Amino acid sequence: MAGRLSPRARRGALGLGALTLAVLAAHLLLLRGAQGLHDRWMPETPEPDRLEAAFVRELQQAPPPPPPQGTQGKVGTPPPKLSPTPASTDGLAPLSRDEAASAPPPPEVRALVAPSALAVSDAVGEFIPGVEWPLSTELDYQLTGDFRGPVYGDARVQWLRSGAHYQVHLEAWVGPSIAPLMSRRLSSDGEITPEGLAPRRFDEVTGGLAGGNRHATLLFDVGGVRMADGRREPVADGTQDAASQFVQLTWMFLTGRQVAQGDQLIQQPLALPRNVHLWRYKVRDLEDVATPLGPIPAWHIDSDMDDPRGDMQAEFWLAPSLQFMPVRVRIWQDRPRDPRTHIDLVLKRPPRQAMAAAAPASGAASGPTAAPASSPL
């Protein structure tokens, strides 16, 4: 009879139907998995508003105030003892041993023990950062590198602070800033504490015509961090992110908490988008960095990690004459496997800083607020 299928045809139709259902089920599972991955990678809350600052003066090179002798890398070391019987130089009789022991140190020794530029804020109650923290600063860099061939562009770093609230934004783009071929932004938002920076949130945004649109977020809480893939990992006190680490190290060198001399090892806990590390840096040497401003002496600090587990690696040069700010930064996507792919940032004009705000009654300095800072993205 017409329209009736043979047993073999019916079996074939049933098999085709089962295969179709299996394919549909697989697609639904893939879509559900993709949605779950999307929800875990995308930030749950919008990024914090960018702090405001008006950069109105150029930072000129100047010798940094020396940290207290004998206290480099040691916080809270007592001042050096004075000679109990100083020699007379003005025709007067020298002090007795008891008089010398009780006499206050001369002005030049007092300045050496506690230079004003390194004095830590002694505010009572809520912590207010003092002059040991740089004012809001903007640094512009020229970008070169290699990504399947030579690349050229620009980069900008902004250190922004308002009271104890800080932000760090590192933005780099290949090609024109209006329509970059590729761009990447690293942003850190958190608090300034007596022990340094305490990140609360980190965002890594990749975009541009060839860069796609990817966004990874880390959220810090007490003793831990939620990674970009949703995992929560424990972290040690003092852990930094990929952006805040540069300012943290600047502060450590500026205040003498870190020794500024060659062959020194720096261990810094880092929370990066993929992993939490106890990162190692090695202070190499004081080198002249060639810049459009001329050669600038800077301490070369290089990554000393054999296995970064796929995370980006950086080396940088901190200039003592510019408040230990980075005059050069080199970043690799995966240095052990692909040492050729990198970007190299070199300072192209003097850093610009905000003016210091009027000091409150306690005498502690706080960050300025003014017109919004411009952003290339």
ZAKE-822369 format. One record per residue (C-alpha): residue in three letters; x, y, z. Coordinates in steps of 0.5 Angstrom, whole numbers, plus 500, padded with zeros to 3 digits. Example, Ala and Ser with C-alpha at 12.3 -4.5 7.8 and 13.67 -1.06 7.14 Angstrom:
<rs>
[r "ALA"; [525; 491; 516]]
[r "SER"; [527; 498; 514]]
</rs>
This chain:
<rs>
[r "MET"; [500; 500; 500]]
[r "ALA"; [502; 507; 498]]
[r "GLY"; [505; 511; 504]]
[r "ARG"; [507; 505; 508]]
[r "LEU"; [514; 505; 510]]
[r "SER"; [518; 498; 510]]
[r "PRO"; [521; 496; 517]]
[r "ARG"; [528; 498; 514]]
[r "ALA"; [525; 505; 513]]
[r "ARG"; [522; 505; 520]]
[r "ARG"; [528; 503; 523]]
[r "GLY"; [532; 508; 519]]
[r "ALA"; [527; 514; 521]]
[r "LEU"; [527; 512; 528]]
[r "GLY"; [535; 512; 528]]
[r "LEU"; [535; 519; 525]]
[r "GLY"; [530; 522; 530]]
[r "ALA"; [534; 519; 536]]
[r "LEU"; [540; 522; 533]]
[r "THR"; [537; 529; 532]]
[r "LEU"; [535; 529; 539]]
[r "ALA"; [542; 527; 541]]
[r "VAL"; [545; 533; 537]]
[r "LEU"; [539; 538; 540]]
[r "ALA"; [541; 536; 547]]
[r "ALA"; [548; 536; 546]]
[r "HIS"; [547; 543; 543]]
[r "LEU"; [543; 545; 549]]
[r "LEU"; [548; 543; 554]]
[r "LEU"; [553; 547; 550]]
[r "LEU"; [549; 553; 551]]
[r "ARG"; [548; 552; 558]]
[r "GLY"; [555; 551; 559]]
[r "ALA"; [557; 557; 555]]
[r "GLN"; [552; 561; 559]]
[r "GLY"; [555; 559; 566]]
[r "LEU"; [562; 560; 563]]
[r "HIS"; [560; 567; 561]]
[r "ASP"; [556; 569; 568]]
[r "ARG"; [563; 567; 571]]
[r "TRP"; [567; 571; 567]]
[r "MET"; [563; 577; 567]]
[r "PRO"; [563; 582; 572]]
[r "GLU"; [557; 582; 577]]
[r "THR"; [557; 589; 579]]
[r "PRO"; [560; 595; 574]]
[r "GLU"; [567; 598; 575]]
[r "PRO"; [568; 603; 580]]
[r "ASP"; [567; 610; 578]]
[r "ARG"; [574; 613; 576]]
[r "LEU"; [577; 618; 581]]
[r "GLU"; [578; 625; 579]]
[r "ALA"; [584; 629; 578]]
[r "ALA"; [587; 635; 575]]
[r "PHE"; [594; 634; 573]]
[r "VAL"; [597; 641; 573]]
[r "ARG"; [605; 641; 574]]
[r "GLU"; [610; 637; 571]]
[r "LEU"; [615; 633; 576]]
[r "GLN"; [622; 634; 575]]
[r "GLN"; [628; 630; 576]]
[r "ALA"; [631; 631; 583]]
[r "PRO"; [635; 626; 588]]
[r "PRO"; [631; 623; 592]]
[r "PRO"; [631; 624; 600]]
[r "PRO"; [636; 618; 603]]
[r "PRO"; [632; 613; 607]]
[r "PRO"; [635; 613; 614]]
[r "GLN"; [642; 610; 614]]
[r "GLY"; [642; 603; 617]]
[r "THR"; [635; 602; 616]]
[r "GLN"; [634; 600; 609]]
[r "GLY"; [629; 595; 608]]
[r "LYS"; [628; 595; 616]]
[r "VAL"; [622; 599; 618]]
[r "GLY"; [622; 601; 626]]
[r "THR"; [629; 601; 627]]
[r "PRO"; [632; 605; 632]]
[r "PRO"; [636; 612; 630]]
[r "PRO"; [644; 611; 630]]
[r "LYS"; [647; 612; 637]]
[r "LEU"; [651; 619; 637]]
[r "SER"; [658; 619; 639]]
[r "PRO"; [658; 620; 647]]
[r "THR"; [664; 625; 647]]
[r "PRO"; [664; 630; 640]]
[r "ALA"; [670; 634; 639]]
[r "SER"; [670; 641; 640]]
[r "THR"; [670; 645; 634]]
[r "ASP"; [668; 652; 636]]
[r "GLY"; [673; 653; 642]]
[r "LEU"; [668; 651; 647]]
[r "ALA"; [669; 645; 652]]
[r "PRO"; [667; 638; 650]]
[r "LEU"; [661; 635; 653]]
[r "SER"; [661; 630; 659]]
[r "ARG"; [659; 623; 657]]
[r "ASP"; [653; 624; 661]]
[r "GLU"; [651; 631; 658]]
[r "ALA"; [652; 628; 651]]
[r "ALA"; [648; 622; 652]]
[r "SER"; [642; 626; 654]]
[r "ALA"; [643; 632; 649]]
[r "PRO"; [638; 632; 643]]
[r "PRO"; [641; 630; 636]]
[r "PRO"; [644; 636; 632]]
[r "PRO"; [639; 638; 626]]
[r "GLU"; [643; 634; 621]]
[r "VAL"; [643; 628; 624]]
[r "ARG"; [635; 629; 626]]
[r "ALA"; [634; 630; 619]]
[r "LEU"; [638; 624; 617]]
[r "VAL"; [634; 619; 622]]
[r "ALA"; [627; 622; 620]]
[r "PRO"; [627; 625; 613]]
[r "SER"; [620; 629; 612]]
[r "ALA"; [619; 627; 605]]
[r "LEU"; [619; 620; 608]]
[r "ALA"; [615; 621; 615]]
[r "VAL"; [609; 616; 616]]
[r "SER"; [602; 620; 617]]
[r "ASP"; [601; 620; 625]]
[r "ALA"; [593; 621; 624]]
[r "VAL"; [589; 618; 630]]
[r "GLY"; [583; 614; 628]]
[r "GLU"; [581; 613; 621]]
[r "PHE"; [588; 612; 617]]
[r "ILE"; [590; 618; 612]]
[r "PRO"; [596; 617; 608]]
[r "GLY"; [601; 622; 609]]
[r "VAL"; [607; 625; 604]]
[r "GLU"; [610; 618; 603]]
[r "TRP"; [605; 617; 598]]
[r "PRO"; [605; 620; 591]]
[r "LEU"; [600; 625; 589]]
[r "SER"; [595; 623; 583]]
[r "THR"; [600; 622; 577]]
[r "GLU"; [599; 621; 570]]
[r "LEU"; [605; 618; 566]]
[r "ASP"; [605; 617; 558]]
[r "TYR"; [609; 612; 555]]
[r "GLN"; [611; 610; 547]]
[r "LEU"; [609; 603; 546]]
[r "THR"; [613; 598; 542]]
[r "GLY"; [613; 591; 541]]
[r "ASP"; [612; 584; 537]]
[r "PHE"; [605; 581; 536]]
[r "ARG"; [606; 577; 530]]
[r "GLY"; [610; 582; 527]]
[r "PRO"; [613; 589; 530]]
[r "VAL"; [607; 593; 533]]
[r "TYR"; [607; 601; 535]]
[r "GLY"; [602; 605; 540]]
[r "ASP"; [602; 608; 546]]
[r "ALA"; [600; 607; 554]]
[r "ARG"; [598; 611; 560]]
[r "VAL"; [599; 610; 567]]
[r "GLN"; [594; 613; 572]]
[r "TRP"; [595; 613; 580]]
[r "LEU"; [589; 616; 583]]
[r "ARG"; [588; 618; 590]]
[r "SER"; [583; 621; 594]]
[r "GLY"; [584; 620; 602]]
[r "ALA"; [585; 613; 603]]
[r "HIS"; [582; 611; 597]]
[r "TYR"; [586; 609; 591]]
[r "GLN"; [586; 607; 584]]
[r "VAL"; [591; 605; 579]]
[r "HIS"; [590; 604; 571]]
[r "LEU"; [595; 602; 566]]
[r "GLU"; [592; 603; 559]]
[r "ALA"; [596; 600; 553]]
[r "TRP"; [593; 601; 545]]
[r "VAL"; [596; 599; 539]]
[r "GLY"; [595; 603; 533]]
[r "PRO"; [591; 610; 534]]
[r "SER"; [587; 611; 541]]
[r "ILE"; [581; 613; 537]]
[r "ALA"; [580; 606; 533]]
[r "PRO"; [586; 601; 536]]
[r "LEU"; [588; 595; 533]]
[r "MET"; [588; 592; 540]]
[r "SER"; [588; 595; 547]]
[r "ARG"; [588; 592; 554]]
[r "ARG"; [587; 596; 561]]
[r "LEU"; [589; 593; 568]]
[r "SER"; [585; 597; 573]]
[r "SER"; [586; 596; 581]]
[r "ASP"; [581; 599; 586]]
[r "GLY"; [582; 599; 593]]
[r "GLU"; [585; 602; 600]]
[r "ILE"; [592; 605; 602]]
[r "THR"; [593; 603; 609]]
[r "PRO"; [599; 603; 614]]
[r "GLU"; [602; 597; 611]]
[r "GLY"; [601; 599; 603]]
[r "LEU"; [596; 598; 598]]
[r "ALA"; [590; 593; 600]]
[r "PRO"; [586; 592; 593]]
[r "ARG"; [579; 591; 593]]
[r "ARG"; [578; 589; 586]]
[r "PHE"; [582; 588; 579]]
[r "ASP"; [579; 589; 572]]
[r "GLU"; [583; 586; 566]]
[r "VAL"; [579; 589; 560]]
[r "THR"; [582; 587; 553]]
[r "GLY"; [579; 590; 546]]
[r "GLY"; [580; 593; 540]]
[r "LEU"; [579; 591; 533]]
[r "ALA"; [583; 585; 533]]
[r "GLY"; [583; 584; 541]]
[r "GLY"; [575; 582; 541]]
[r "ASN"; [572; 584; 548]]
[r "ARG"; [574; 580; 554]]
[r "HIS"; [573; 582; 561]]
[r "ALA"; [576; 579; 567]]
[r "THR"; [575; 581; 574]]
[r "LEU"; [578; 579; 581]]
[r "LEU"; [574; 581; 588]]
[r "PHE"; [578; 581; 594]]
[r "ASP"; [575; 580; 601]]
[r "VAL"; [578; 578; 608]]
[r "GLY"; [584; 573; 607]]
[r "GLY"; [581; 571; 600]]
[r "VAL"; [580; 573; 593]]
[r "ARG"; [575; 571; 588]]
[r "MET"; [578; 569; 581]]
[r "ALA"; [576; 571; 574]]
[r "ASP"; [573; 563; 573]]
[r "GLY"; [569; 564; 580]]
[r "ARG"; [574; 560; 584]]
[r "ARG"; [576; 563; 591]]
[r "GLU"; [583; 562; 593]]
[r "PRO"; [586; 564; 600]]
[r "VAL"; [591; 570; 600]]
[r "ALA"; [596; 573; 604]]
[r "ASP"; [596; 580; 607]]
[r "GLY"; [600; 585; 603]]
[r "THR"; [597; 581; 596]]
[r "GLN"; [597; 586; 590]]
[r "ASP"; [594; 585; 583]]
[r "ALA"; [598; 586; 576]]
[r "ALA"; [596; 594; 577]]
[r "SER"; [597; 595; 584]]
[r "GLN"; [604; 592; 585]]
[r "PHE"; [608; 597; 581]]
[r "VAL"; [605; 603; 586]]
[r "GLN"; [607; 598; 592]]
[r "LEU"; [614; 597; 590]]
[r "THR"; [615; 605; 588]]
[r "TRP"; [612; 606; 595]]
[r "MET"; [617; 601; 598]]
[r "PHE"; [623; 603; 595]]
[r "LEU"; [621; 611; 596]]
[r "THR"; [621; 609; 604]]
[r "GLY"; [627; 605; 604]]
[r "ARG"; [622; 599; 606]]
[r "GLN"; [626; 595; 600]]
[r "VAL"; [633; 596; 599]]
[r "ALA"; [635; 599; 593]]
[r "GLN"; [642; 595; 591]]
[r "GLY"; [643; 590; 586]]
[r "ASP"; [642; 583; 587]]
[r "GLN"; [636; 583; 592]]
[r "LEU"; [631; 579; 592]]
[r "ILE"; [623; 581; 592]]
[r "GLN"; [618; 576; 594]]
[r "GLN"; [611; 579; 593]]
[r "PRO"; [604; 575; 593]]
[r "LEU"; [600; 577; 587]]
[r "ALA"; [593; 575; 585]]
[r "LEU"; [593; 575; 577]]
[r "PRO"; [587; 573; 573]]
[r "ARG"; [589; 565; 573]]
[r "ASN"; [593; 564; 579]]
[r "VAL"; [595; 566; 586]]
[r "HIS"; [603; 566; 586]]
[r "LEU"; [608; 568; 591]]
[r "TRP"; [612; 572; 586]]
[r "ARG"; [619; 573; 586]]
[r "TYR"; [623; 579; 583]]
[r "LYS"; [630; 580; 582]]
[r "VAL"; [633; 587; 583]]
[r "ARG"; [639; 587; 577]]
[r "ASP"; [643; 594; 577]]
[r "LEU"; [642; 601; 576]]
[r "GLU"; [642; 602; 569]]
[r "ASP"; [641; 608; 564]]
[r "VAL"; [634; 608; 561]]
[r "ALA"; [634; 611; 554]]
[r "THR"; [628; 615; 553]]
[r "PRO"; [626; 621; 549]]
[r "LEU"; [627; 626; 555]]
[r "GLY"; [635; 623; 555]]
[r "PRO"; [638; 618; 559]]
[r "ILE"; [635; 616; 566]]
[r "PRO"; [638; 612; 571]]
[r "ALA"; [633; 607; 574]]
[r "TRP"; [633; 600; 578]]
[r "HIS"; [632; 594; 573]]
[r "ILE"; [627; 590; 577]]
[r "ASP"; [626; 583; 573]]
[r "SER"; [621; 577; 574]]
[r "ASP"; [625; 571; 577]]
[r "MET"; [619; 566; 576]]
[r "ASP"; [621; 560; 572]]
[r "ASP"; [614; 558; 571]]
[r "PRO"; [608; 563; 572]]
[r "ARG"; [603; 558; 570]]
[r "GLY"; [601; 562; 564]]
[r "ASP"; [600; 569; 567]]
[r "MET"; [603; 575; 564]]
[r "GLN"; [610; 577; 567]]
[r "ALA"; [613; 584; 567]]
[r "GLU"; [620; 587; 568]]
[r "PHE"; [621; 595; 570]]
[r "TRP"; [625; 600; 571]]
[r "LEU"; [624; 605; 577]]
[r "ALA"; [627; 612; 577]]
[r "PRO"; [630; 614; 584]]
[r "SER"; [630; 621; 581]]
[r "LEU"; [622; 621; 579]]
[r "GLN"; [620; 618; 586]]
[r "PHE"; [622; 611; 584]]
[r "MET"; [616; 611; 578]]
[r "PRO"; [617; 606; 573]]
[r "VAL"; [620; 610; 567]]
[r "ARG"; [620; 603; 563]]
[r "VAL"; [616; 597; 563]]
[r "ARG"; [616; 591; 559]]
[r "ILE"; [610; 585; 559]]
[r "TRP"; [610; 578; 556]]
[r "GLN"; [604; 575; 555]]
[r "ASP"; [607; 568; 556]]
[r "ARG"; [615; 569; 557]]
[r "PRO"; [617; 562; 558]]
[r "ARG"; [614; 559; 552]]
[r "ASP"; [614; 565; 547]]
[r "PRO"; [619; 570; 549]]
[r "ARG"; [618; 574; 543]]
[r "THR"; [611; 576; 544]]
[r "HIS"; [611; 583; 548]]
[r "ILE"; [610; 590; 549]]
[r "ASP"; [615; 595; 551]]
[r "LEU"; [613; 602; 555]]
[r "VAL"; [618; 607; 555]]
[r "LEU"; [617; 614; 558]]
[r "LYS"; [616; 619; 553]]
[r "ARG"; [614; 626; 557]]
[r "PRO"; [615; 628; 564]]
[r "PRO"; [610; 625; 569]]
[r "ARG"; [604; 630; 571]]
[r "GLN"; [602; 631; 578]]
[r "ALA"; [596; 634; 581]]
[r "MET"; [597; 639; 586]]
[r "ALA"; [597; 638; 594]]
[r "ALA"; [591; 639; 597]]
[r "ALA"; [590; 644; 603]]
[r "ALA"; [593; 640; 609]]
[r "PRO"; [587; 638; 614]]
[r "ALA"; [588; 640; 622]]
[r "SER"; [592; 634; 623]]
[r "GLY"; [597; 636; 618]]
[r "ALA"; [596; 630; 614]]
[r "ALA"; [596; 630; 606]]
[r "SER"; [590; 628; 602]]
[r "GLY"; [589; 627; 595]]
[r "PRO"; [586; 632; 591]]
[r "THR"; [580; 632; 587]]
[r "ALA"; [578; 636; 581]]
[r "ALA"; [576; 636; 573]]
[r "PRO"; [575; 628; 571]]
[r "ALA"; [582; 625; 568]]
[r "SER"; [581; 624; 561]]
[r "SER"; [581; 616; 558]]
[r "PRO"; [584; 614; 552]]
[r "LEU"; [579; 608; 552]]
</rs>
